[in-house]
Amino acid sequence: MVSALFEEKAAAVKDLPKRPNDDELLKLYGLFKQATVGDNNTSKPGFLDLKGKYKWEAWNELKGTTQDDAESQYIDLADELIGKYSS
């Protein structure tokens, strides 16, 4: 169960005036999936699906991280990005 703070940060990150870089977005994606779904048990996307592959890998790297820990890391990263891209 995700916290209200997590949901608030997820919404705030979507409304940033500037777009975070690809690495930051992939890290956010992986942490979001780990916090909301848990370990990645899906099959790896095909060779031609580069975007899907990178997203899958970002999530899969967090395998074994608890959902609570992933949520906490997501909130910390969201705060960092909000500070970086809101000014």
N, CA, C and O atoms as CSV, one atom per row, in Angstrom:
chain,resi,resn,atom,element,x,y,z
A,1,MET,N,N,0.848,-1.181,0.000
A,1,MET,CA,C,0.000,0.000,0.000
A,1,MET,C,C,0.891,1.241,0.000
A,1,MET,O,O,1.684,1.444,0.919
A,2,VAL,N,N,0.757,2.053,-1.020
A,2,VAL,CA,C,1.587,3.251,-1.106
A,2,VAL,C,C,0.991,4.365,-0.254
A,2,VAL,O,O,-0.219,4.445,-0.043
A,3,SER,N,N,1.894,5.221,0.228
A,3,SER,CA,C,1.467,6.302,1.111
A,3,SER,C,C,0.944,7.496,0.320
A,3,SER,O,O,1.156,7.611,-0.887
A,4,ALA,N,N,0.266,8.365,1.024
A,4,ALA,CA,C,-0.233,9.592,0.406
A,4,ALA,C,C,0.929,10.468,-0.050
A,4,ALA,O,O,0.840,11.132,-1.083
A,5,LEU,N,N,2.022,10.473,0.718
A,5,LEU,CA,C,3.199,11.258,0.340
A,5,LEU,C,C,3.780,10.749,-0.979
A,5,LEU,O,O,4.171,11.541,-1.837
A,6,PHE,N,N,3.835,9.423,-1.138
A,6,PHE,CA,C,4.329,8.821,-2.378
A,6,PHE,C,C,3.474,9.270,-3.563
A,6,PHE,O,O,3.999,9.675,-4.600
A,7,GLU,N,N,2.166,9.195,-3.399
A,7,GLU,CA,C,1.255,9.599,-4.475
A,7,GLU,C,C,1.400,11.079,-4.795
A,7,GLU,O,O,1.334,11.480,-5.957
A,8,GLU,N,N,1.598,11.886,-3.762
A,8,GLU,CA,C,1.788,13.330,-3.944
A,8,GLU,C,C,3.066,13.613,-4.735
A,8,GLU,O,O,3.064,14.451,-5.636
A,9,LYS,N,N,4.150,12.921,-4.403
A,9,LYS,CA,C,5.431,13.120,-5.101
A,9,LYS,C,C,5.348,12.621,-6.551
A,9,LYS,O,O,5.907,13.240,-7.457
A,10,ALA,N,N,4.650,11.504,-6.761
A,10,ALA,CA,C,4.492,10.978,-8.114
A,10,ALA,C,C,3.746,11.981,-8.989
A,10,ALA,O,O,4.098,12.168,-10.154
A,11,ALA,N,N,2.726,12.623,-8.441
A,11,ALA,CA,C,1.968,13.635,-9.187
A,11,ALA,C,C,2.826,14.869,-9.444
A,11,ALA,O,O,2.781,15.444,-10.531
A,12,ALA,N,N,3.613,15.277,-8.438
A,12,ALA,CA,C,4.460,16.465,-8.576
A,12,ALA,C,C,5.526,16.270,-9.646
A,12,ALA,O,O,5.833,17.200,-10.392
A,13,VAL,N,N,6.090,15.072,-9.726
A,13,VAL,CA,C,7.129,14.792,-10.717
A,13,VAL,C,C,6.553,14.874,-12.142
A,13,VAL,O,O,7.236,15.316,-13.066
A,14,LYS,N,N,5.311,14.454,-12.308
A,14,LYS,CA,C,4.679,14.512,-13.633
A,14,LYS,C,C,4.460,15.951,-14.095
A,14,LYS,O,O,4.379,16.210,-15.296
A,15,ASP,N,N,4.362,16.888,-13.150
A,15,ASP,CA,C,4.061,18.282,-13.478
A,15,ASP,C,C,5.278,19.201,-13.434
A,15,ASP,O,O,5.129,20.421,-13.364
A,16,LEU,N,N,6.472,18.630,-13.476
A,16,LEU,CA,C,7.673,19.466,-13.460
A,16,LEU,C,C,7.718,20.352,-14.706
A,16,LEU,O,O,7.359,19.905,-15.795
A,17,PRO,N,N,8.158,21.612,-14.553
A,17,PRO,CA,C,8.227,22.506,-15.716
A,17,PRO,C,C,9.296,22.095,-16.725
A,17,PRO,O,O,9.182,22.408,-17.910
A,18,LYS,N,N,10.335,21.396,-16.263
A,18,LYS,CA,C,11.378,20.888,-17.158
A,18,LYS,C,C,11.429,19.372,-17.014
A,18,LYS,O,O,11.187,18.835,-15.934
A,19,ARG,N,N,11.748,18.687,-18.112
A,19,ARG,CA,C,11.787,17.224,-18.126
A,19,ARG,C,C,13.118,16.720,-17.572
A,19,ARG,O,O,14.174,17.149,-18.036
A,20,PRO,N,N,13.090,15.816,-16.587
A,20,PRO,CA,C,14.335,15.197,-16.122
A,20,PRO,C,C,15.011,14.425,-17.260
A,20,PRO,O,O,14.370,14.091,-18.256
A,21,ASN,N,N,16.313,14.144,-17.105
A,21,ASN,CA,C,17.011,13.400,-18.159
A,21,ASN,C,C,16.574,11.928,-18.160
A,21,ASN,O,O,15.910,11.466,-17.233
A,22,ASP,N,N,16.952,11.219,-19.194
A,22,ASP,CA,C,16.500,9.830,-19.369
A,22,ASP,C,C,16.905,8.925,-18.207
A,22,ASP,O,O,16.116,8.086,-17.773
A,23,ASP,N,N,18.134,9.090,-17.696
A,23,ASP,CA,C,18.572,8.252,-16.579
A,23,ASP,C,C,17.726,8.493,-15.330
A,23,ASP,O,O,17.370,7.556,-14.615
A,24,GLU,N,N,17.414,9.754,-15.084
A,24,GLU,CA,C,16.571,10.085,-13.926
A,24,GLU,C,C,15.169,9.518,-14.101
A,24,GLU,O,O,14.578,8.998,-13.154
A,25,LEU,N,N,14.643,9.620,-15.314
A,25,LEU,CA,C,13.305,9.081,-15.576
A,25,LEU,C,C,13.275,7.565,-15.425
A,25,LEU,O,O,12.307,7.016,-14.899
A,26,LEU,N,N,14.322,6.885,-15.880
A,26,LEU,CA,C,14.380,5.428,-15.744
A,26,LEU,C,C,14.461,5.023,-14.271
A,26,LEU,O,O,13.831,4.052,-13.849
A,27,LYS,N,N,15.236,5.770,-13.501
A,27,LYS,CA,C,15.339,5.460,-12.068
A,27,LYS,C,C,13.987,5.668,-11.385
A,27,LYS,O,O,13.561,4.847,-10.573
A,28,LEU,N,N,13.315,6.774,-11.722
A,28,LEU,CA,C,11.970,7.013,-11.181
A,28,LEU,C,C,11.033,5.873,-11.547
A,28,LEU,O,O,10.293,5.373,-10.700
A,29,TYR,N,N,11.066,5.461,-12.815
A,29,TYR,CA,C,10.189,4.393,-13.288
A,29,TYR,C,C,10.437,3.102,-12.506
A,29,TYR,O,O,9.499,2.467,-12.023
A,30,GLY,N,N,11.715,2.722,-12.389
A,30,GLY,CA,C,12.046,1.487,-11.684
A,30,GLY,C,C,11.589,1.512,-10.235
A,30,GLY,O,O,11.016,0.545,-9.733
A,31,LEU,N,N,11.851,2.634,-9.569
A,31,LEU,CA,C,11.438,2.756,-8.160
A,31,LEU,C,C,9.921,2.757,-8.032
A,31,LEU,O,O,9.377,2.161,-7.102
A,32,PHE,N,N,9.233,3.423,-8.961
A,32,PHE,CA,C,7.776,3.460,-8.927
A,32,PHE,C,C,7.204,2.043,-9.072
A,32,PHE,O,O,6.332,1.635,-8.303
A,33,LYS,N,N,7.701,1.306,-10.058
A,33,LYS,CA,C,7.206,-0.061,-10.280
A,33,LYS,C,C,7.517,-0.964,-9.082
A,33,LYS,O,O,6.677,-1.761,-8.664
A,34,GLN,N,N,8.727,-0.834,-8.538
A,34,GLN,CA,C,9.110,-1.670,-7.398
A,34,GLN,C,C,8.242,-1.342,-6.186
A,34,GLN,O,O,7.848,-2.240,-5.441
A,35,ALA,N,N,7.944,-0.060,-5.988
A,35,ALA,CA,C,7.135,0.359,-4.836
A,35,ALA,C,C,5.676,-0.059,-4.982
A,35,ALA,O,O,5.024,-0.396,-3.993
A,36,THR,N,N,5.165,-0.039,-6.205
A,36,THR,CA,C,3.739,-0.318,-6.396
A,36,THR,C,C,3.431,-1.767,-6.747
A,36,THR,O,O,2.351,-2.265,-6.429
A,37,VAL,N,N,4.379,-2.456,-7.405
A,37,VAL,CA,C,4.129,-3.837,-7.856
A,37,VAL,C,C,4.983,-4.849,-7.105
A,37,VAL,O,O,4.528,-5.952,-6.801
A,38,GLY,N,N,6.228,-4.469,-6.807
A,38,GLY,CA,C,7.171,-5.406,-6.204
A,38,GLY,C,C,8.151,-5.885,-7.256
A,38,GLY,O,O,8.342,-5.224,-8.276
A,39,ASP,N,N,8.773,-7.028,-7.017
A,39,ASP,CA,C,9.784,-7.550,-7.942
A,39,ASP,C,C,9.230,-7.752,-9.343
A,39,ASP,O,O,8.073,-8.128,-9.532
A,40,ASN,N,N,10.091,-7.490,-10.318
A,40,ASN,CA,C,9.751,-7.653,-11.728
A,40,ASN,C,C,9.725,-9.138,-12.071
A,40,ASN,O,O,10.755,-9.812,-12.020
A,41,ASN,N,N,8.555,-9.640,-12.419
A,41,ASN,CA,C,8.406,-11.032,-12.825
A,41,ASN,C,C,7.936,-11.139,-14.272
A,41,ASN,O,O,7.430,-12.181,-14.690
A,42,THR,N,N,8.105,-10.062,-15.033
A,42,THR,CA,C,7.687,-10.066,-16.429
A,42,THR,C,C,8.857,-10.485,-17.304
A,42,THR,O,O,10.012,-10.397,-16.889
A,43,SER,N,N,8.561,-10.937,-18.508
A,43,SER,CA,C,9.639,-11.332,-19.410
A,43,SER,C,C,10.252,-10.088,-20.055
A,43,SER,O,O,9.579,-9.081,-20.276
A,44,LYS,N,N,11.546,-10.190,-20.349
A,44,LYS,CA,C,12.280,-9.066,-20.925
A,44,LYS,C,C,11.753,-8.776,-22.327
A,44,LYS,O,O,11.539,-9.698,-23.115
A,45,PRO,N,N,11.539,-7.483,-22.643
A,45,PRO,CA,C,11.064,-7.129,-23.989
A,45,PRO,C,C,12.064,-7.549,-25.065
A,45,PRO,O,O,13.244,-7.764,-24.789
A,46,GLY,N,N,11.575,-7.657,-26.273
A,46,GLY,CA,C,12.393,-8.075,-27.395
A,46,GLY,C,C,13.490,-7.087,-27.753
A,46,GLY,O,O,13.492,-5.945,-27.293
A,47,PHE,N,N,14.407,-7.536,-28.565
A,47,PHE,CA,C,15.591,-6.780,-28.967
A,47,PHE,C,C,15.246,-5.430,-29.591
A,47,PHE,O,O,15.961,-4.451,-29.379
A,48,LEU,N,N,14.176,-5.369,-30.345
A,48,LEU,CA,C,13.826,-4.141,-31.054
A,48,LEU,C,C,13.083,-3.123,-30.175
A,48,LEU,O,O,12.949,-1.960,-30.556
A,49,ASP,N,N,12.613,-3.546,-29.032
A,49,ASP,CA,C,11.890,-2.652,-28.127
A,49,ASP,C,C,12.880,-2.037,-27.136
A,49,ASP,O,O,12.948,-2.446,-25.977
A,50,LEU,N,N,13.645,-1.052,-27.608
A,50,LEU,CA,C,14.691,-0.465,-26.768
A,50,LEU,C,C,14.125,0.253,-25.552
A,50,LEU,O,O,14.633,0.086,-24.443
A,51,LYS,N,N,13.082,1.048,-25.748
A,51,LYS,CA,C,12.485,1.777,-24.627
A,51,LYS,C,C,11.977,0.792,-23.569
A,51,LYS,O,O,12.230,0.963,-22.376
A,52,GLY,N,N,11.265,-0.231,-24.018
A,52,GLY,CA,C,10.752,-1.247,-23.098
A,52,GLY,C,C,11.871,-1.979,-22.381
A,52,GLY,O,O,11.761,-2.291,-21.196
A,53,LYS,N,N,12.956,-2.254,-23.108
A,53,LYS,CA,C,14.094,-2.961,-22.527
A,53,LYS,C,C,14.739,-2.125,-21.418
A,53,LYS,O,O,15.035,-2.645,-20.342
A,54,TYR,N,N,14.956,-0.845,-21.675
A,54,TYR,CA,C,15.569,0.020,-20.663
A,54,TYR,C,C,14.678,0.157,-19.430
A,54,TYR,O,O,15.173,0.156,-18.303
A,55,LYS,N,N,13.376,0.273,-19.637
A,55,LYS,CA,C,12.439,0.374,-18.517
A,55,LYS,C,C,12.439,-0.939,-17.721
A,55,LYS,O,O,12.450,-0.928,-16.490
A,56,TRP,N,N,12.428,-2.059,-18.434
A,56,TRP,CA,C,12.441,-3.371,-17.785
A,56,TRP,C,C,13.702,-3.522,-16.932
A,56,TRP,O,O,13.639,-3.978,-15.790
A,57,GLU,N,N,14.861,-3.131,-17.506
A,57,GLU,CA,C,16.132,-3.258,-16.789
A,57,GLU,C,C,16.167,-2.357,-15.553
A,57,GLU,O,O,16.668,-2.761,-14.504
A,58,ALA,N,N,15.632,-1.131,-15.678
A,58,ALA,CA,C,15.605,-0.210,-14.535
A,58,ALA,C,C,14.801,-0.801,-13.384
A,58,ALA,O,O,15.174,-0.656,-12.220
A,59,TRP,N,N,13.714,-1.458,-13.707
A,59,TRP,CA,C,12.880,-2.093,-12.685
A,59,TRP,C,C,13.558,-3.361,-12.167
A,59,TRP,O,O,13.597,-3.598,-10.959
A,60,ASN,N,N,14.084,-4.166,-13.067
A,60,ASN,CA,C,14.666,-5.445,-12.694
A,60,ASN,C,C,15.889,-5.286,-11.787
A,60,ASN,O,O,16.148,-6.150,-10.950
A,61,GLU,N,N,16.641,-4.194,-11.941
A,61,GLU,CA,C,17.815,-3.939,-11.101
A,61,GLU,C,C,17.437,-3.793,-9.629
A,61,GLU,O,O,18.284,-3.960,-8.751
A,62,LEU,N,N,16.187,-3.488,-9.360
A,62,LEU,CA,C,15.730,-3.277,-7.979
A,62,LEU,C,C,15.168,-4.547,-7.343
A,62,LEU,O,O,14.658,-4.508,-6.224
A,63,LYS,N,N,15.258,-5.663,-8.048
A,63,LYS,CA,C,14.728,-6.933,-7.524
A,63,LYS,C,C,15.309,-7.198,-6.144
A,63,LYS,O,O,16.520,-7.106,-5.945
A,64,GLY,N,N,14.457,-7.524,-5.207
A,64,GLY,CA,C,14.882,-7.797,-3.837
A,64,GLY,C,C,14.722,-6.597,-2.922
A,64,GLY,O,O,14.768,-6.740,-1.700
A,65,THR,N,N,14.534,-5.411,-3.498
A,65,THR,CA,C,14.290,-4.213,-2.700
A,65,THR,C,C,12.849,-4.273,-2.192
A,65,THR,O,O,11.933,-4.564,-2.962
A,66,THR,N,N,12.646,-4.003,-0.924
A,66,THR,CA,C,11.278,-4.038,-0.397
A,66,THR,C,C,10.476,-2.892,-1.003
A,66,THR,O,O,11.033,-1.881,-1.432
A,67,GLN,N,N,9.173,-3.068,-1.029
A,67,GLN,CA,C,8.313,-2.024,-1.576
A,67,GLN,C,C,8.408,-0.751,-0.735
A,67,GLN,O,O,8.389,0.351,-1.284
A,68,ASP,N,N,8.509,-0.889,0.587
A,68,ASP,CA,C,8.643,0.282,1.458
A,68,ASP,C,C,9.950,1.024,1.190
A,68,ASP,O,O,9.973,2.255,1.158
A,69,ASP,N,N,11.037,0.276,0.998
A,69,ASP,CA,C,12.328,0.897,0.726
A,69,ASP,C,C,12.305,1.595,-0.635
A,69,ASP,O,O,12.833,2.698,-0.774
A,70,ALA,N,N,11.703,0.963,-1.628
A,70,ALA,CA,C,11.598,1.572,-2.961
A,70,ALA,C,C,10.761,2.846,-2.890
A,70,ALA,O,O,11.079,3.837,-3.548
A,71,GLU,N,N,9.703,2.822,-2.102
A,71,GLU,CA,C,8.856,4.007,-1.944
A,71,GLU,C,C,9.664,5.147,-1.319
A,71,GLU,O,O,9.583,6.289,-1.771
A,72,SER,N,N,10.428,4.840,-0.299
A,72,SER,CA,C,11.257,5.841,0.371
A,72,SER,C,C,12.305,6.422,-0.587
A,72,SER,O,O,12.520,7.634,-0.615
A,73,GLN,N,N,12.951,5.553,-1.368
A,73,GLN,CA,C,13.942,6.010,-2.351
A,73,GLN,C,C,13.284,6.873,-3.427
A,73,GLN,O,O,13.863,7.863,-3.874
A,74,TYR,N,N,12.086,6.500,-3.836
A,74,TYR,CA,C,11.350,7.270,-4.841
A,74,TYR,C,C,11.061,8.677,-4.316
A,74,TYR,O,O,11.264,9.661,-5.027
A,75,ILE,N,N,10.592,8.767,-3.083
A,75,ILE,CA,C,10.273,10.067,-2.474
A,75,ILE,C,C,11.528,10.936,-2.408
A,75,ILE,O,O,11.478,12.126,-2.719
A,76,ASP,N,N,12.657,10.342,-2.002
A,76,ASP,CA,C,13.920,11.091,-1.936
A,76,ASP,C,C,14.336,11.593,-3.321
A,76,ASP,O,O,14.725,12.751,-3.472
A,77,LEU,N,N,14.252,10.721,-4.330
A,77,LEU,CA,C,14.626,11.116,-5.690
A,77,LEU,C,C,13.661,12.164,-6.228
A,77,LEU,O,O,14.088,13.108,-6.893
A,78,ALA,N,N,12.388,12.019,-5.956
A,78,ALA,CA,C,11.395,12.999,-6.410
A,78,ALA,C,C,11.683,14.362,-5.801
A,78,ALA,O,O,11.609,15.376,-6.495
A,79,ASP,N,N,12.011,14.401,-4.506
A,79,ASP,CA,C,12.354,15.668,-3.852
A,79,ASP,C,C,13.571,16.311,-4.519
A,79,ASP,O,O,13.601,17.520,-4.748
A,80,GLU,N,N,14.568,15.487,-4.826
A,80,GLU,CA,C,15.775,15.985,-5.486
A,80,GLU,C,C,15.442,16.578,-6.863
A,80,GLU,O,O,15.915,17.660,-7.210
A,81,LEU,N,N,14.631,15.865,-7.633
A,81,LEU,CA,C,14.277,16.325,-8.986
A,81,LEU,C,C,13.369,17.550,-8.940
A,81,LEU,O,O,13.483,18.436,-9.787
A,82,ILE,N,N,12.476,17.605,-7.965
A,82,ILE,CA,C,11.603,18.776,-7.824
A,82,ILE,C,C,12.449,20.016,-7.542
A,82,ILE,O,O,12.209,21.086,-8.100
A,83,GLY,N,N,13.442,19.854,-6.667
A,83,GLY,CA,C,14.343,20.962,-6.379
A,83,GLY,C,C,15.173,21.356,-7.586
A,83,GLY,O,O,15.426,22.539,-7.812
A,84,LYS,N,N,15.595,20.372,-8.359
A,84,LYS,CA,C,16.469,20.610,-9.510
A,84,LYS,C,C,15.731,21.221,-10.703
A,84,LYS,O,O,16.269,22.101,-11.375
A,85,TYR,N,N,14.523,20.771,-10.968
A,85,TYR,CA,C,13.818,21.156,-12.199
A,85,TYR,C,C,12.680,22.151,-12.001
A,85,TYR,O,O,12.064,22.570,-12.981
A,86,SER,N,N,12.388,22.536,-10.781
A,86,SER,CA,C,11.288,23.483,-10.565
A,86,SER,C,C,11.757,24.925,-10.582
A,86,SER,O,O,10.938,25.839,-10.676
A,87,SER,N,N,13.049,25.145,-10.494
A,87,SER,CA,C,13.533,26.526,-10.452
A,87,SER,C,C,13.924,27.067,-11.811
A,87,SER,O,O,14.348,28.217,-11.919
